[in-house]
Amino acid sequence: MSIFYQDIKERSVYWFLFPIVTGTAGYLYFSHTFAEFFWRTTFINLASMLTVLLVLQTYAKLKLKTNLLAVFGLGDALLFLALCTAFPSITFVIFFAFSLLFSLILHFVLKSKMKTPSVPLAGYMSLFYLGIYLLYWTGLLTNMYSM
């Protein structure tokens, strides 16, 4: 919730929140699976996110003629990487895609109320993942950690 609030209000997030997200989300997943499977899926998720970031960097450089950080925040990238420890690979890709869709829809709804035109992507995505965890903890979402 803190990432959401800071990103909406200040368009910046304290750096130490990302290791906290990595550790707590990773611990929750690690406690529901085997160690070898956890490390394997975390590696696959990291490779996937690094590929996404590389594609974004290439697009920004070739098409937009700028660098990645001019169009994409460092906090967004850190959240992408922090969430790599949170779920098995297939669940991770599904949640990641839906969090981006959620962020897009939420931004279209709220953009008239925003003071700056930029998208607080890390904030919107953290709100989505908070909702996912709340659904899981209330029992409305089951098998979040299984393939």
Sine and cosine of phi, psi and omega as CSV:
sin_phi,cos_phi,sin_psi,cos_psi,sin_omega,cos_omega
0.00,0.00,-0.55,0.84,0.00,-1.00
-0.91,0.41,-0.63,0.78,0.03,-1.00
-0.89,0.45,-0.68,0.73,0.02,-1.00
-0.86,0.50,-0.78,0.62,-0.05,-1.00
-0.88,0.48,-0.75,0.67,-0.03,-1.00
-0.90,0.44,-0.68,0.74,-0.05,-1.00
-0.92,0.38,-0.59,0.81,0.04,-1.00
-0.94,0.35,-0.73,0.69,-0.11,-0.99
-0.98,0.18,-0.68,0.74,-0.16,-0.99
-0.90,-0.43,-0.18,0.98,-0.09,-1.00
0.84,0.54,0.47,0.88,0.12,-0.99
-0.49,-0.87,0.45,-0.89,-0.05,-1.00
-0.75,-0.66,0.65,-0.76,0.06,-1.00
-0.85,0.53,0.74,-0.68,-0.11,-0.99
-0.89,0.46,-0.54,0.84,-0.09,-1.00
-0.94,0.33,-0.21,0.98,0.04,-1.00
-0.95,0.32,-0.48,0.88,-0.03,-1.00
-0.94,0.35,-0.68,0.73,0.12,-0.99
-0.90,0.44,-0.51,0.86,0.06,-1.00
-0.91,0.42,-0.70,0.72,0.05,-1.00
-0.88,0.48,-0.71,0.70,0.01,-1.00
-0.85,0.53,-0.74,0.67,-0.05,-1.00
-0.93,0.37,-0.72,0.69,-0.05,-1.00
-0.95,0.31,-0.70,0.72,0.03,-1.00
-0.91,0.41,-0.65,0.76,0.04,-1.00
-0.89,0.45,-0.66,0.75,0.02,-1.00
-0.89,0.46,-0.68,0.73,0.01,-1.00
-0.87,0.49,-0.70,0.72,0.02,-1.00
-0.94,0.35,-0.71,0.71,-0.02,-1.00
-0.86,0.52,-0.60,0.80,-0.03,-1.00
-0.96,0.26,-0.16,0.99,0.01,-1.00
-0.94,-0.34,0.11,0.99,-0.06,-1.00
-0.56,-0.83,-0.01,-1.00,0.06,-1.00
-0.99,0.11,0.52,-0.85,-0.06,-1.00
-0.86,0.52,-0.71,0.70,-0.02,-1.00
-0.88,0.48,-0.67,0.74,0.01,-1.00
-0.92,0.40,-0.65,0.76,0.05,-1.00
-0.84,0.54,-0.77,0.64,-0.05,-1.00
-0.92,0.38,-0.62,0.79,0.03,-1.00
-0.90,0.44,-0.74,0.67,-0.02,-1.00
-0.94,0.35,-0.55,0.84,0.07,-1.00
-0.89,0.45,-0.66,0.75,0.04,-1.00
-0.90,0.44,-0.69,0.72,0.02,-1.00
-0.89,0.45,-0.69,0.73,0.02,-1.00
-0.89,0.45,-0.66,0.75,0.04,-1.00
-0.89,0.45,-0.68,0.73,0.03,-1.00
-0.88,0.47,-0.64,0.77,0.03,-1.00
-0.89,0.45,-0.72,0.70,-0.03,-1.00
-0.93,0.36,-0.61,0.79,0.06,-1.00
-0.91,0.42,-0.58,0.82,0.08,-1.00
-0.91,0.42,-0.70,0.72,0.05,-1.00
-0.86,0.50,-0.71,0.70,0.00,-1.00
-0.92,0.40,-0.59,0.81,0.06,-1.00
-0.91,0.41,-0.67,0.74,0.05,-1.00
-0.90,0.45,-0.68,0.73,0.05,-1.00
-0.88,0.47,-0.67,0.75,0.03,-1.00
-0.89,0.46,-0.70,0.71,0.01,-1.00
-0.89,0.45,-0.70,0.72,0.03,-1.00
-0.88,0.47,-0.71,0.70,0.00,-1.00
-0.89,0.45,-0.64,0.77,-0.04,-1.00
-0.96,0.29,-0.73,0.68,-0.09,-1.00
-0.99,0.13,-0.70,0.72,-0.11,-0.99
-1.00,-0.01,-0.72,0.70,-0.06,-1.00
-1.00,-0.01,-0.18,0.98,0.02,-1.00
0.85,0.53,0.66,0.75,0.03,-1.00
-0.55,-0.84,0.03,-1.00,0.04,-1.00
-1.00,-0.07,0.24,-0.97,-0.10,-0.99
-0.86,0.50,-0.67,0.74,-0.08,-1.00
-0.94,0.34,-0.19,0.98,0.08,-1.00
-0.98,0.21,-0.40,0.92,-0.04,-1.00
-0.87,-0.49,-0.12,0.99,-0.11,-0.99
-0.58,-0.81,0.83,-0.56,-0.09,-1.00
-0.96,0.27,0.49,-0.87,0.06,-1.00
-0.88,0.47,-0.60,0.80,0.04,-1.00
-0.89,0.46,-0.58,0.81,0.05,-1.00
-0.89,0.45,-0.73,0.68,0.00,-1.00
-0.90,0.44,-0.66,0.75,0.01,-1.00
-0.91,0.42,-0.60,0.80,0.06,-1.00
-0.93,0.38,-0.67,0.74,0.07,-1.00
-0.80,0.60,-0.75,0.66,-0.05,-1.00
-0.95,0.32,-0.58,0.82,0.00,-1.00
-0.90,0.44,-0.59,0.81,-0.04,-1.00
-0.97,0.23,-0.11,0.99,0.00,-1.00
-0.90,0.44,-0.37,0.93,0.00,-1.00
-1.00,-0.03,0.01,1.00,-0.22,-0.98
-1.00,0.05,-0.49,0.87,-0.16,-0.99
-0.55,-0.83,0.32,-0.95,0.18,-0.98
-0.89,0.46,0.36,-0.93,-0.19,-0.98
-0.84,0.54,-0.73,0.68,-0.04,-1.00
-0.92,0.39,-0.69,0.72,0.06,-1.00
-0.88,0.47,-0.66,0.75,0.01,-1.00
-0.86,0.51,-0.74,0.67,-0.02,-1.00
-0.90,0.44,-0.67,0.74,0.02,-1.00
-0.90,0.43,-0.76,0.65,0.01,-1.00
-0.90,0.44,-0.62,0.79,0.00,-1.00
-0.89,0.45,-0.72,0.69,0.01,-1.00
-0.89,0.46,-0.70,0.72,0.00,-1.00
-0.94,0.33,-0.49,0.87,0.06,-1.00
-0.93,0.36,-0.57,0.82,0.08,-1.00
-0.93,0.38,-0.66,0.75,0.05,-1.00
-0.90,0.44,-0.70,0.72,0.06,-1.00
-0.85,0.53,-0.70,0.72,0.00,-1.00
-0.89,0.45,-0.66,0.75,0.02,-1.00
-0.89,0.46,-0.75,0.66,-0.01,-1.00
-0.90,0.44,-0.71,0.70,0.00,-1.00
-0.89,0.46,-0.63,0.78,0.02,-1.00
-0.91,0.41,-0.66,0.75,0.05,-1.00
-0.88,0.47,-0.60,0.80,0.01,-1.00
-0.95,0.33,-0.64,0.77,-0.12,-0.99
-0.99,-0.14,-0.09,1.00,-0.15,-0.99
-0.89,0.45,-0.46,0.89,0.04,-1.00
-0.94,0.33,-0.38,0.93,0.01,-1.00
-1.00,-0.04,-0.17,0.99,-0.06,-1.00
-0.99,0.15,0.57,-0.82,0.00,-1.00
-0.99,0.13,-0.46,0.89,0.02,-1.00
-0.86,-0.50,0.48,-0.88,-0.05,-1.00
-0.98,0.22,-0.18,0.98,-0.04,-1.00
-0.95,0.32,0.37,-0.93,-0.03,-1.00
-0.99,-0.13,0.84,-0.54,0.08,-1.00
-0.98,0.18,0.94,0.33,-0.14,-0.99
-0.86,0.50,-0.71,0.70,0.00,-1.00
-0.88,0.48,-0.62,0.79,0.02,-1.00
-0.91,0.41,-0.74,0.67,0.01,-1.00
-0.89,0.45,-0.68,0.73,0.00,-1.00
-0.91,0.40,-0.62,0.79,0.01,-1.00
-0.91,0.41,-0.57,0.82,0.08,-1.00
-0.90,0.43,-0.67,0.74,0.05,-1.00
-0.86,0.51,-0.75,0.66,-0.03,-1.00
-0.93,0.38,-0.53,0.85,0.11,-0.99
-0.88,0.48,-0.69,0.73,0.06,-1.00
-0.88,0.48,-0.66,0.75,0.03,-1.00
-0.88,0.48,-0.73,0.68,0.00,-1.00
-0.91,0.42,-0.62,0.78,0.04,-1.00
-0.90,0.44,-0.66,0.75,0.07,-1.00
-0.87,0.48,-0.64,0.77,0.00,-1.00
-0.92,0.39,-0.72,0.70,-0.05,-1.00
-0.94,0.35,-0.43,0.90,0.05,-1.00
-1.00,0.04,-0.09,1.00,0.04,-1.00
1.00,0.02,0.04,1.00,0.01,-1.00
-0.98,0.19,-0.32,0.95,0.06,-1.00
-0.85,-0.53,0.85,-0.53,-0.03,-1.00
-0.89,-0.46,0.32,-0.95,0.07,-1.00
0.85,0.53,0.63,0.78,0.02,-1.00
-0.92,0.40,-0.46,0.89,-0.08,-1.00
-0.97,-0.23,0.10,1.00,0.01,-1.00
-0.98,-0.22,0.37,-0.93,0.02,-1.00
-0.99,-0.10,0.00,0.00,0.00,0.00
